[in-house]
C-alpha cells in the first residue's frame, strides 16, 4: 500500500514513500505480460458475473481524506465520474466487483492527536461515501454481502488498518464493530504495546497476553483478525489463539518475494487448519523481487544522503538521478498470478483470495492498472488451467466462507462469555 515505508524519511518532495511514487516503468516490465485473447477475456467477464470479486483492501477512503483542495469531501472526489485515482463506480462495475472491504486506515505515526479521533473520521468518510452512492450498500454479514450482490449492488464493508486505533481499549474495538468495521489489521507498520509489526522492531516475540485478548474479543464479536502487516511471531500467536478463521487482507507470498510484509510458507501451511484466507495483494514491491530490490537500493541511497545532512532539494535531485539511471522494474499481472498460484499450492485453493490495495500502491502492476482490470487476472488464471469453480473460490467464495465461519464462532462465544474488560498488564500470560 501507499504507506509501505511511511515511518522512514522520504527521498522525494512528496508526502508518500518513494518506492510507490510513479516512477518510469522499465521496458522489461511491459514485455512480460501478454493481454488475453478476446474469447478468454469474454469468458472471464462471464465468470465474474456469476462469481463477483470480493476484494480485501482498497484505500480510496484515504485518497478522499487527502484529496487536494477538498480533503474529506466525498462529493468533490466524485466516484460517480472519472475519479483521480484507481477507483470509481464505473470502473468497479467494469471490473466485476461485487463486494469491497474499504480500508479505514490510520497512520501509526500520527502525533497530532489520539489515533481514535482519526479512526472515527476515517469511518465517517467511508460511511458518507457509501451513503452518497446508490450503487454501494453497507454490509455487515456474509448474508448481507450476497444479498447486495444479487441486487446488483456493491457490498461495502469497513476494514480498520492498525490496532493502534484502539488506544489499548477493547471498548473502542467494540465501538468500531458497531460502526461497521468487520476486520482489523492487528498492526500497521509500528509495533504496539501488545503486538509486533513486520516493518518495526519485534519487542514482544509476537503478541503479548493482552494481544491474545484482543484476538479473543475479536472472535467474540465476529470481527475478522487481519494479519497483514504483523510480524511472523504475531501471525503465529494469533493463529494459536484464534478460534475463528483469520485473514491476510493484502499480502503475498514471501517465498516468491522476500519482503517482511509477505507471508512465510510456514504460516501459509497453517491456513487449512485455521480456515483462513490469504488475500493476495498487487503491490509491485510485494510481488516482484526485482522491484523490491530496486526499492532497497533506493532506500540505501536515501539513508546515506540523510546521514550526510542532505536537504530536500538535494534529496529530490538524487531521486531524479536514481530513477533516470535505474528505471523501476515494476511488476506485471503475471507476477500476481504467480503469487496466487503459490498460495494455492501451499495453503490450498480454499484459502486464497484477492486483496488488491488499489489506491494504496502508487503505480500498479502492468495489466492491473485499476479496479476495472480484474477480468485480465481471471483470464490469466483461465490460461493457466484454473476451473470456474476454483476461480469462484478465489474471487469471493473463500472470504464469504471465512466470514460465515467467524460469525458462527461469534454466536457461540457470545453465549459463553461476556465482553472482556481487560487492559494491558492485567492479563496473565499462560505461556510463562
C-alpha positions, 0 to 999 in steps of 0.5 A: 500500500501507499504507506509501505515505508511511511515511518522512514524519511522520504527521498522525494518532495512528496508526502508518500514513500518513494518506492510507490511514487510513479516512477518510469516503468522499465521496458522489461516490465511491459514485455512480460505480460501478454493481454488475453485473447478476446474469447478468454477475456469474454469468458472471464467477464462471464465468470465474474458475473456469476462469481463477483470479486470480493476484494480485501483492501482498497484505500480510496477512503484515504485518497478522499481524506487527502484529496487536494483542495477538498480533503474529506469531501466525498462529493468533490472526489466524485466516484460517480465520474472519472475519479483521480485515482484507481477507483470509481463506480464505473470502473468497479462495475467494469471490473466485476466487483461485487463486494469491497472491504474499504480500508479505514486506515490510520497512520501509526505515526500520527502525533497530532492527536489520539489515533481514535479521533482519526479512526472515527473520521476515517469511518465517517468518510467511508460511511458518507461515501457509501451513503452518497452512492446508490450503487454501494450498500453497507454490509455487515454479514456474509448474508448481507454481502450476497444479498447486495450482490444479487441486487446488483449492488456493491457490498461495502464493508469497513476494514480498520488498518492498525490496532493502534486505533484502539488506544489499548481499549477493547471498548473502542474495538467494540465501538468500531464493530458497531460502526461497521468495521468487520476486520482489523489489521492487528498492526500497521507498520509500528509495533504496539504495546501488545503486538509486533509489526513486520516493518518495526522492531519485534519487542514482544516475540509476537503478541503479548497476553493482552494481544491474545485478548484482543484476538479473543474479543475479536472472535467474540464479536465476529470481527475478522483478525487481519494479519497483514502487516504483523510480524511472523511471531504475531501471525503465529500467536494469533493463529494459536489463539484464534478460534475463528478463521483469520485473514491476510487482507493484502499480502503475498507470498514471501517465498516468491518475494522476500519482503517482511510484509509477505507471508512465510510458507510456514504460516501459509501451511497453517491456513487449512487448519485455521480456515483462513484466507490469504488475500493476495495483494498487487503491490509491485514491491510485494510481488516482484523481487526485482522491484523490491530490490530496486526499492532497497537500493533506493532506500540505501541511497536515501539513508546515506544522503540523510546521514550526510545532512542532505536537504530536500532539494538535494534529496529530490535531485538524487531521486531524479538521478536514481530513477533516470539511471535505474528505471523501476522494474515494476511488476506485471499481472503475471507476477500476481498470478504467480503469487496466487498460484503459490498460495494455492499450492501451499495453503490450498485453493480454499484459502486464497483470495484477492486483496488488491490495495488499489489506491494504496500502491502508487503505480500498479502492476502492468495489466492491473492498472485499476479496479476495472482490470480484474477480468485480465487476472481471471483470464490469466488464471483461465490460461493457466488451467484454473476451473470456474469453480476454483476461480469462484473460490478465489474471487469471493467464495473463500472470504464469504466462507471465512466470514460465515465461519467467524460469525458462527464462532461469534454466536457461540462465544457470545453465549459463553462469555461476556465482553472482556474488560481487560487492559494491558498488564492485567492479563496473565500470560499462560505461556510463562 
